[in-house]
Amino acid sequence: MSPPLRTLLEIVVDGAAVRAEPVLTFVEVKHDGSLAEERRSYAELLDNGCRIAGALEAAGMAAGDAFAIVMRNHPEFVDAMIGSEVAGTVFVPIDPRTRGDKLAYMLRFARCRGAIVSPEVVENLRPLLADLPDLEWVWVIGVGGADGRFESFADVVRASPPATAMTPRRLADPMQLLFTSGTTGDPKAIVASHARFAGVAALGPMFGLRPDDRLYTGLSLTHANAQFITLSSALAMQVPLVISRQFTKSLLWEIVTRYNCTTFNLLGGMATAIFAEPPGPLDRAHRVRFVLSAGMPAAMWRPFEERFGTRIFEFFGTAEGGLTLNPPAAGPVGSIGRAEPGLVCEILLPDDSIARAGTLGEICFRNADGSVTPVTYFGNEQASAVKTRNGWFRSGDIGWKDAAGWLFFSHRAGQSIRRNGDFIDAREVEAAIANIPGVLDAYVYGVATASNTPGEKQVVAALVVSPGLVEPREIFADCASKLGSTGVPNFVQMVAEIPKTASEKPQDRHLIAMLNEGRCQLFDRNGPAELTFAHEA
């Protein structure tokens, strides 16, 4: 029989009873390249959480009330998560890069009564306050004094008596409102219960973690991967975790080597960006035994393992649910694995029939007993119902199964690239480009132009390159030699940085906006170029 699920507060209380040394190390890269550290033991997490809970109660926050956490990976983020459970409130993590109308929308939609923020958020938030009358307080970490609704987090917490009642919340109670990426419109807010966090926290061994591991993440705690998989597993298994303030690809191997980390997580285009870094002496100086990856390009899988002397543990999952696992040496290269025990995963066609092997369809899940776990989007009953329509959890991702039942991811629904009747494997093109010296980051996407037939797109390779080291014509020639004519992009888009979400997911719409507004350089095989977009772009 499996042990009972534990909420975050229960996990921390249990840890404080047996482990005195720090369990979390927060690392910040300073302007001079040095690393600064802050640490937290279970006892410190518990003490800080109770102090924050006391401040929340003093501010009039009642059970079920919401407040936002808007910051990068500071220790106060985790402190506030624990304080929220002690107080019975609901926290709303928001990427600190969010600004303007989107930030106002998220705070207003989630009915946030307050926010705990880092200093760089203040000037983004200040002009919005007039339109956010329900946002009663804003506590700023790392500063002193007060300025209207902005108060020093440390001063507020110091002035409030700590909470003394530490009653874990019911598993069914809401823990947080977790916003989706919102890459195509206003983001939806997932009502994530304490059971969701607790359930994933119990899966550490299934993800290949051992008691002697030392974890690392540079992913944002505002995203499910860093929170649910890495943080929850480390705290539940009582293994050390190193957390970067933010992901820095050029310092990844230095950090995991310095702190003797044995595993870390990658998402989306992170692997391409890391592989594009010039080879260095730290590529194999580390103790990383495997990388937990979601989205490793098949063409890069073995080269990544060989260059960095580690193994790939591929998985697939969403913040709302669903999980497949492909441990090292278990399934074929490129496969996202098979469903975890207790789940059934099928590829469904538009009529909800199960696709045959090799046929593309939507990746869908349900429980082994035939039931489906409900998904609740805050204030959006229709989207909640659609997500589990006809007894299946619908991931919104397209994939296929091979004859042996191994699953493969193809693309996000609505984001396929078809050109001249052929579907283009964007990740294969990215992997080829990442090997070109001087390429620092690459992302391949499709745009519908006025010259395209309906349903087809032009292939654009957005690149970050070292100045003077890469010419666009080299990109076209290299892709042609490695991939043939079908793998050559139509255009190369030179940018200073590829815009990404908190989960390191590149954002097509921002890249397209750069093209529309002339904020980048665009080339085709003949030289500088322009695009005329179809209305759908």
VEXNUDREN-807063 format. One line per field, with one value per residue (C-alpha): residue in one letter; x, y, z. Coordinates in nm, 2 decimals. Example, Ala and Ser with C-alpha at 12.3 -4.5 7.8 and 13.67 -1.06 7.14 Angstrom:
res a s;
u 1.23 1.37;
v -0.45 -0.11;
w 0.78 0.71;
***
This chain:
res m s p p l r t l l e i v v d g a a v r a e p v l t f v e v k h d g s l a e e r r s y a e l l d n g c r i a g a l e a a g m a a g d a f a i v m r n h p e f v d a m i g s e v a g t v f v p i d p r t r g d k l a y m l r f a r c r g a i v s p e v v e n l r p l l a d l p d l e w v w v i g v g g a d g r f e s f a d v v r a s p p a t a m t p r r l a d p m q l l f t s g t t g d p k a i v a s h a r f a g v a a l g p m f g l r p d d r l y t g l s l t h a n a q f i t l s s a l a m q v p l v i s r q f t k s l l w e i v t r y n c t t f n l l g g m a t a i f a e p p g p l d r a h r v r f v l s a g m p a a m w r p f e e r f g t r i f e f f g t a e g g l t l n p p a a g p v g s i g r a e p g l v c e i l l p d d s i a r a g t l g e i c f r n a d g s v t p v t y f g n e q a s a v k t r n g w f r s g d i g w k d a a g w l f f s h r a g q s i r r n g d f i d a r e v e a a i a n i p g v l d a y v y g v a t a s n t p g e k q v v a a l v v s p g l v e p r e i f a d c a s k l g s t g v p n f v q m v a e i p k t a s e k p q d r h l i a m l n e g r c q l f d r n g p a e l t f a h e a;
u 0.00 0.13 0.20 -0.06 -0.01 0.14 0.08 0.37 0.33 0.33 0.64 0.82 0.72 0.83 1.17 1.22 1.19 1.48 1.71 1.88 2.11 2.00 1.79 1.76 2.04 1.94 2.21 2.23 2.48 2.61 2.71 3.08 3.00 3.04 2.78 2.59 2.40 2.11 2.01 1.70 1.67 1.33 1.32 1.38 1.12 0.87 0.96 0.95 0.62 0.46 0.58 0.44 0.11 0.10 0.14 -0.12 -0.37 -0.28 -0.36 -0.71 -0.65 -0.91 -0.91 -0.95 -0.83 -0.57 -0.24 0.02 0.39 0.57 0.94 1.22 1.35 1.41 1.40 1.09 0.90 0.91 0.86 0.54 0.42 0.44 0.30 0.00 -0.09 -0.05 -0.29 -0.53 -0.49 -0.44 -0.12 -0.09 0.26 0.33 0.64 0.81 0.86 0.49 0.38 0.11 -0.23 -0.14 -0.02 -0.32 -0.55 -0.39 -0.41 -0.76 -0.89 -0.74 -0.90 -0.56 -0.60 -0.22 0.11 0.46 0.71 1.07 1.21 1.22 0.85 0.76 0.79 0.59 0.31 0.30 0.12 -0.14 -0.25 -0.52 -0.70 -0.65 -0.85 -0.89 -0.51 -0.49 -0.12 0.21 0.51 0.85 1.13 1.49 1.39 1.31 1.04 0.70 0.56 0.18 0.06 0.42 0.56 0.88 0.82 1.07 0.91 0.56 0.66 0.86 0.57 0.32 0.31 0.38 0.09 0.09 -0.16 0.00 -0.30 -0.24 -0.51 -0.73 -0.59 -0.90 -0.85 -0.70 -0.33 -0.27 -0.40 -0.14 -0.17 -0.11 0.14 -0.13 0.07 -0.25 -0.45 -0.54 -0.39 -0.62 -0.58 -0.56 -0.70 -0.42 -0.52 -0.29 -0.35 -0.19 0.13 0.13 0.06 0.36 0.58 0.53 0.67 1.04 1.15 0.95 1.14 1.46 1.56 1.76 1.83 2.19 2.09 2.15 1.90 1.93 1.68 1.70 1.34 1.10 0.90 0.61 0.59 0.47 0.79 1.02 0.75 0.57 0.86 1.18 1.09 0.83 1.05 1.35 1.15 0.95 1.27 1.48 1.75 1.93 1.82 2.01 1.79 1.92 1.76 1.71 1.83 2.17 2.28 2.64 2.68 2.48 2.77 2.97 2.68 2.60 2.97 3.04 2.74 2.79 2.44 2.34 2.04 1.85 1.54 1.52 1.22 1.15 1.42 1.66 1.85 1.91 2.04 2.27 2.41 2.48 2.72 3.09 3.24 3.43 3.63 3.32 3.12 3.22 3.36 3.02 2.85 2.51 2.40 2.08 1.88 1.51 1.40 1.07 1.12 1.47 1.50 1.55 1.84 2.02 1.95 2.26 2.49 2.38 2.45 2.79 2.91 2.80 2.86 2.51 2.18 1.84 1.53 1.25 0.90 0.58 0.33 0.12 0.04 -0.32 -0.23 -0.11 0.24 0.45 0.80 1.09 1.38 1.73 1.77 1.40 1.24 1.35 1.53 1.28 1.00 0.82 0.76 0.46 0.19 0.28 0.12 -0.24 -0.29 -0.39 -0.27 -0.41 -0.39 -0.74 -0.86 -1.11 -1.40 -1.25 -1.16 -0.82 -0.56 -0.37 0.01 0.19 -0.11 -0.11 -0.38 -0.42 -0.24 -0.51 -0.52 -0.76 -0.73 -0.68 -1.03 -1.18 -1.24 -1.09 -0.96 -1.15 -0.96 -1.08 -1.00 -1.08 -1.38 -1.40 -1.65 -1.66 -1.28 -1.29 -1.55 -1.38 -1.05 -1.20 -1.47 -1.61 -1.41 -1.06 -0.81 -0.70 -0.35 -0.38 -0.06 -0.04 0.16 0.16 0.24 0.47 0.38 0.52 0.31 0.59 0.46 0.61 0.54 0.49 0.36 0.12 -0.23 -0.25 0.13 0.23 0.44 0.33 0.52 0.46 0.25 0.53 0.52 0.85 1.01 1.11 1.31 1.52 1.60 1.69 1.92 2.11 2.14 2.26 2.57 2.68 2.97 2.86 2.49 2.39 2.02 1.77 1.40 1.21 0.85 0.60 0.42 0.14 0.22 0.01 0.19 0.10 -0.18 -0.43 -0.30 0.07 0.34 0.68 0.96 1.15 1.46 1.50 1.86 2.08 2.44 2.78 2.84 3.05 3.08 2.77 2.63 2.27 2.40 2.59 2.26 2.09 2.39 2.44 2.08 2.08 2.38 2.25 1.88 1.83 1.60 1.30 1.48 1.60 1.42 1.27 1.40 1.66 1.55 1.84 1.74 1.92 1.71 1.44 1.14 1.04 0.78 0.86 0.89 1.15 0.89 0.97 0.68 0.60 0.37 0.65 0.88 0.62 0.56 0.93 0.90 0.59 0.76 1.10 1.28 1.50 1.69 1.53 1.71 1.63 1.88 1.93 1.99 1.78 1.41 1.06 0.74 0.38 0.17 -0.17 -0.45 -0.42 -0.06;
v 0.00 0.34 0.59 0.86 1.18 1.48 1.84 2.08 2.18 1.82 1.75 2.04 1.95 1.59 1.71 1.95 1.66 1.46 1.70 2.00 2.10 2.31 2.13 2.42 2.63 2.94 3.07 3.41 3.50 3.85 4.11 4.02 3.65 3.54 3.32 3.43 3.18 3.17 2.86 2.72 2.43 2.27 2.45 2.78 2.72 2.63 2.94 3.18 3.02 3.08 3.44 3.51 3.34 3.57 3.87 3.74 3.70 4.05 4.19 4.04 3.75 3.48 3.12 3.10 3.45 3.49 3.67 3.68 3.58 3.78 3.71 3.50 3.21 3.38 3.19 3.40 3.23 2.89 3.06 3.22 2.89 2.74 3.05 3.03 2.68 2.78 3.07 2.87 3.12 3.05 3.18 3.29 3.25 3.50 3.54 3.86 3.95 3.99 4.35 4.59 4.47 4.10 4.15 4.36 4.09 3.81 4.00 4.11 3.77 3.57 3.82 3.89 4.09 4.14 4.05 3.96 4.09 4.14 4.49 4.48 4.42 4.75 4.98 4.74 4.73 5.09 5.23 4.95 5.02 5.28 5.01 4.74 4.87 4.52 4.48 4.61 4.55 4.49 4.36 4.41 4.18 4.31 4.67 4.89 5.16 5.21 5.39 5.40 5.04 4.92 4.81 4.64 4.26 4.23 4.52 4.38 4.03 4.15 4.36 4.07 3.79 3.45 3.21 2.94 2.69 2.47 2.27 2.11 2.18 1.92 1.76 1.87 2.24 2.48 2.54 2.78 2.93 2.83 3.03 2.85 3.01 3.19 3.18 3.23 3.46 3.53 3.26 3.02 2.98 2.61 2.55 2.33 2.15 2.04 1.69 1.78 1.89 1.60 1.35 1.46 1.49 1.11 1.03 1.11 0.74 0.70 0.99 0.79 0.99 0.83 0.93 1.01 1.25 1.63 1.81 2.13 2.35 2.68 2.67 2.93 2.83 3.01 2.70 2.35 2.17 2.34 2.34 2.01 1.79 1.93 2.12 1.87 1.57 1.72 1.82 1.50 1.28 1.50 1.54 1.87 2.10 2.38 2.65 2.92 3.27 3.22 2.98 3.07 2.83 2.95 2.87 2.55 2.31 2.54 2.54 2.17 2.09 2.33 2.20 1.83 1.80 1.46 1.55 1.85 1.92 2.05 2.18 2.27 2.45 2.45 2.15 2.32 2.63 2.43 2.22 2.53 2.65 2.61 2.29 2.35 2.17 2.15 1.95 1.62 1.75 1.71 1.42 1.45 1.10 1.18 1.47 1.47 1.61 1.71 1.78 1.65 1.65 1.29 1.40 1.56 1.28 1.06 1.35 1.53 1.21 1.16 1.51 1.57 1.21 1.17 1.00 1.13 1.04 1.17 1.24 1.41 1.58 1.89 2.12 1.99 1.62 1.32 1.16 0.94 0.81 0.69 0.61 0.57 0.26 0.17 0.29 0.41 0.74 1.02 0.85 1.03 0.69 0.51 0.62 0.59 0.31 0.39 0.58 0.49 0.70 0.67 0.87 0.98 1.09 1.38 1.13 1.00 0.67 0.52 0.58 0.29 0.27 0.54 0.76 1.12 1.22 1.39 1.26 1.18 1.02 0.86 0.66 0.28 0.23 0.43 0.75 1.08 1.32 1.66 1.97 2.31 2.63 2.92 3.11 2.91 2.62 2.57 2.52 2.29 2.07 2.06 1.95 1.62 1.58 1.23 1.09 1.17 1.42 1.61 1.73 1.95 1.79 1.58 1.26 0.89 0.54 0.29 -0.08 -0.16 0.11 0.37 0.73 1.01 1.38 1.56 1.91 2.13 2.13 2.41 2.46 2.21 2.33 2.19 2.31 2.18 1.90 1.78 1.82 1.97 1.84 2.17 2.01 1.82 2.15 2.31 2.03 2.07 2.44 2.41 2.23 2.53 2.72 3.06 2.98 3.05 2.97 2.85 2.81 2.70 2.79 2.84 3.15 3.17 3.42 3.57 3.34 3.02 2.79 2.74 2.53 2.57 2.78 2.92 2.79 3.05 2.98 3.24 3.26 3.42 3.42 3.55 3.87 3.82 3.44 3.33 3.43 3.35 3.17 2.93 2.83 2.75 2.56 2.36 2.26 2.15 1.93 1.77 1.75 1.78 2.03 1.95 2.06 2.40 2.69 2.95 3.24 3.31 3.56 3.72 3.83 3.95 3.71 3.45 3.55 3.27 3.20 3.11 2.75 2.84 2.79 3.01 3.25 3.25 3.56 3.78 3.67 3.74 4.08 4.15 4.07 4.29 4.58 4.55 4.48 4.21 4.11 3.86 3.68 3.43 3.24 3.55 3.80 4.05 3.97 4.08 3.88 3.96 3.78 3.61 3.74 3.44 3.54;
w 0.00 -0.09 0.19 0.24 0.04 0.23 0.17 0.14 0.51 0.62 0.41 0.57 0.92 0.87 0.73 1.02 1.26 1.11 0.91 1.05 0.77 0.47 0.21 -0.04 -0.18 -0.38 -0.62 -0.78 -1.05 -0.97 -1.22 -1.19 -1.26 -0.90 -0.73 -0.42 -0.20 0.04 0.21 0.38 0.62 0.69 1.03 0.86 0.60 0.87 1.08 0.79 0.67 1.00 1.01 0.67 0.77 1.06 0.84 0.60 0.89 1.02 0.67 0.69 0.46 0.52 0.42 0.04 -0.03 -0.30 -0.32 -0.59 -0.58 -0.85 -0.84 -0.97 -0.77 -0.44 -0.11 -0.01 -0.29 -0.11 0.23 0.09 -0.04 0.30 0.47 0.23 0.35 0.71 0.66 0.44 0.15 -0.22 -0.39 -0.75 -0.90 -1.18 -1.40 -1.29 -1.66 -1.70 -1.73 -1.86 -1.95 -1.91 -1.55 -1.46 -1.61 -1.41 -1.08 -1.15 -1.28 -0.99 -0.75 -0.57 -0.26 -0.23 -0.38 -0.26 -0.52 -0.59 -0.65 -1.03 -1.04 -0.86 -1.16 -1.38 -1.12 -1.01 -1.31 -1.28 -0.92 -1.01 -1.21 -0.93 -0.64 -0.49 -0.47 -0.11 -0.04 -0.21 0.00 -0.16 -0.07 -0.02 0.05 0.34 0.40 0.25 -0.05 -0.07 -0.12 -0.15 0.18 0.29 0.31 0.60 0.79 0.75 0.86 1.15 1.28 1.28 1.54 1.37 1.32 1.59 1.44 1.18 1.05 0.71 0.46 0.31 0.00 -0.20 -0.10 -0.36 -0.31 -0.60 -0.92 -1.18 -1.50 -1.83 -2.08 -2.27 -2.59 -2.81 -2.58 -2.22 -2.00 -1.81 -1.44 -1.33 -0.98 -0.85 -0.52 -0.25 -0.38 -0.71 -0.54 -0.30 -0.57 -0.78 -0.47 -0.41 -0.76 -0.70 -0.72 -1.04 -1.19 -1.12 -0.81 -0.53 -0.16 -0.25 -0.53 -0.54 -0.76 -0.96 -1.14 -1.32 -1.42 -1.27 -0.96 -1.13 -1.35 -1.27 -1.37 -1.11 -0.84 -0.88 -1.00 -0.87 -0.55 -0.43 -0.50 -0.32 -0.01 0.00 -0.04 0.19 -0.07 -0.14 -0.41 -0.58 -0.74 -0.97 -0.95 -1.32 -1.60 -1.74 -2.01 -2.02 -1.65 -1.63 -1.61 -1.38 -1.13 -1.14 -1.11 -0.82 -0.62 -0.71 -0.86 -1.00 -1.21 -1.35 -1.57 -1.92 -2.11 -2.47 -2.65 -2.35 -2.48 -2.82 -2.64 -2.42 -2.70 -2.90 -2.64 -2.74 -2.60 -2.28 -2.00 -1.78 -2.03 -1.85 -1.52 -1.34 -1.16 -1.35 -1.40 -1.60 -1.73 -1.68 -2.02 -2.18 -2.54 -2.63 -3.01 -3.13 -3.36 -3.06 -2.80 -2.85 -2.94 -2.61 -2.41 -2.57 -2.54 -2.18 -2.05 -1.91 -1.99 -2.10 -1.90 -2.13 -2.00 -2.10 -1.87 -1.83 -1.54 -1.54 -1.56 -1.76 -1.74 -1.95 -1.87 -2.08 -1.84 -1.98 -2.20 -2.16 -2.48 -2.82 -2.87 -2.93 -2.74 -2.46 -2.30 -2.17 -1.93 -1.56 -1.36 -1.29 -1.62 -1.97 -2.26 -2.61 -2.93 -3.02 -3.37 -3.41 -3.37 -3.04 -3.19 -3.10 -3.37 -3.52 -3.47 -3.66 -3.70 -3.56 -3.31 -2.97 -2.67 -2.42 -2.07 -1.83 -1.51 -1.54 -1.39 -1.67 -1.48 -1.56 -1.30 -1.32 -1.43 -1.30 -1.47 -1.24 -1.37 -1.69 -1.67 -2.04 -2.08 -1.77 -1.94 -2.27 -2.11 -2.00 -2.26 -2.31 -2.02 -2.15 -2.03 -2.35 -2.35 -2.66 -2.80 -3.11 -3.12 -3.22 -3.10 -3.25 -3.29 -2.94 -2.77 -2.72 -2.75 -2.96 -2.94 -3.27 -3.21 -3.02 -3.17 -3.42 -3.44 -3.70 -4.00 -4.34 -4.65 -5.00 -4.86 -4.62 -4.24 -4.12 -3.80 -3.64 -3.37 -3.62 -3.80 -3.46 -3.37 -3.70 -3.67 -3.30 -3.43 -3.64 -3.46 -3.35 -3.31 -2.95 -2.96 -3.23 -3.27 -3.58 -3.64 -3.92 -4.04 -4.29 -4.57 -4.85 -5.09 -4.90 -5.00 -4.71 -4.43 -4.53 -4.38 -4.45 -4.22 -4.02 -3.82 -3.54 -3.43 -3.17 -3.30 -3.20 -3.39 -3.71 -3.67 -3.87 -4.20 -4.30 -4.62 -4.40 -4.22 -4.55 -4.68 -4.36 -4.34 -4.70 -4.65 -4.33 -4.40 -4.77 -4.94 -4.72 -4.40 -4.52 -4.37 -4.60 -4.38 -4.12 -3.85 -3.66 -3.31 -3.00 -2.78 -2.84 -2.63 -2.40 -2.13 -1.77 -1.87 -2.14 -2.42 -2.72 -2.81 -3.18 -3.16 -3.02 -3.30 -3.56 -3.40 -3.44 -3.81 -3.84 -3.66 -3.82 -3.49 -3.64 -3.95 -4.20 -4.47 -4.74 -4.96 -5.18 -4.89 -4.69 -4.72 -4.62 -4.55 -4.63 -4.38 -4.44 -4.22 -3.98 -3.88;
***
